[in-house]
Amino acid sequence: MKKITNILAAAALTLTLAGCNDDIEMRRPPKFVLPELPDVGNIHTYKAPLYWSVYEYCYTKEQAGVSGADMDISAEEWDKIIDWVATDLKPHGYDMICTDGFIPMLAKDASGYMTHYGSMSLKDLVAKCKAKGLKVGVYDNPLWIHGPSETLIEGTDYTFGSLRYNGDPVVNPGASDMWFSWAVATHPGAREYIDGFFKHYHELGIDYIRMDFLSWYEDGKDRNMGEVGLGYGRDVYARALNYIAESANRYGVFTSLVMPHMYDDAVVEAKYGNMVRIVSDTAGGGWWHCSAQDRGKSYANWPNCMNMFDGFTYWSHIAGRDRVILDGDFIRLNTFSSDAEKEFVVSLQLMAGGPVTVSDQYHNIGDNLKFYTNDEMLALNADRFVGKPMTGRLDNAANQIWYGQMSDGSWVIGLFNRDDSSRSMGVTFADLGIAGTWNVRDLWKHTDEGSATAVSATVPAHGCKIVKLTK
């Protein structure tokens, strides 16, 4: 068998992407010299989470013109969601529900930290989920100030208001921050404020925080929106993430970093975050967000890639067992057009070691539940498996072959077809550094295919073939 049997022979391992010639080069973010920061130890001890998110509920409401206080989830609706997740998803390892933005995030007690997600008390939400064996994750940012300015930071004489911008050196003098009131990490009391944030959530029984808009804090810039804030600078940003990692580690809270620029090859995010978003927002979802949007392009700041596949490929070199987890954002299977696409998007997350974040709802999941609950595929997540593409280059079609080894010595290989028509694909095991003959099992068809030294298949358009090799 040839080294890469027909993998994309007609393309000579090079994708021809119309209109992308200027964007093929892998555009790595620039490098910076960082300040010396306290050691926080090894925080990379988690597997990628499996959970349900309110994202689609909120996103579709927003698209329909609902916003602010009009966007809410009643206690009765929460009960329906929790019952469904506990019944249909929890038996397969999905053990958490998570809030998102959109719905008002309110601080209603003397702590000054968030206590309510709309009309729902977080304390009550935790109790509801705990009764069903589920955890709660919260969308919030330890650099956002929710409470009154006069609120004292526990253990200090400083107030919440003293953390706000006060003539500090910033990237964009004269600009103003959009939407958020930020805590400047170099101000006295900031470290204690951040610690109080994680202590607050720990005491509520919450051990997952999804923190957003980090690029806006770092330099006040967004590639799609332009100048969006003051931008507190690289040193302040690095110090903020250092404090966050320190306190999150102290209280056993998993941190998910969202919208980071990933400058200097993500050196700060990869060190101080448990998980990091590597692609633009899911939004309308479907194949567009999974593979098609700006295919083959990469950019020097957030968002570095516009579709999941390119994001996982571009950043695959920083991930691995006991390293930062890559996050491809939420999945909305009801927005995909074929079963092949649904297998593709779930497989991509699991092959890359990322989370599977269900955002479909109980009333529109239909028969898509089976794609989320393939236990043979989910075994990769339980094992903390992290695969790699044959190449991390976006202009090389060999990136459509992924592989990696499980802790028991078995191997998993994925053939991903991003094209609009079926194609013959294959690879010899030797070309992946896998010696000898192995027993082959298809993890979607749940069938054994005998022993072999290679895998090959006609993969449908927007489809994949995932096999496990055992001795």
Secondary structure, DSSP 8 states (H G I E B T S, - for coil): --TTTTSSGGGTTB---TT-GGG-S------------------------EEEESHHHHHHHHHTT--GGG----HHHHHHHHHHIIIIIGGGT--EEE--SSS-EE--STT-S--EETTEEHHHHHHHHHHTT-EEEEE--TTB--S-TT-B-TTSS-BGGGGS-SS---SSTT---SS--B--TTSTTHHHHHHHHHHHHHHHT--EEEE--HHHHHHSEETTTEE-S----HHHHHHHHHHHHHHHHHHT-EEEE-S---HHHHHHHHHH-SEEE-S---TT-HHIIIIITTTT---SSSSS-SSHHHHHHHTGGG--TTS-EEE---B-GGG-SSHHHHHHHHHHHHHTT--EEE---TTT-GGGHHHHT-HHHHHHHHTT---EES---TTBGGGGEEEEE-TTS-EEEEEE--SSS-EEEEEEGGGGT--S-EEEEETTTTEEEEEESEEEEEE-TT-EEEEEEE-
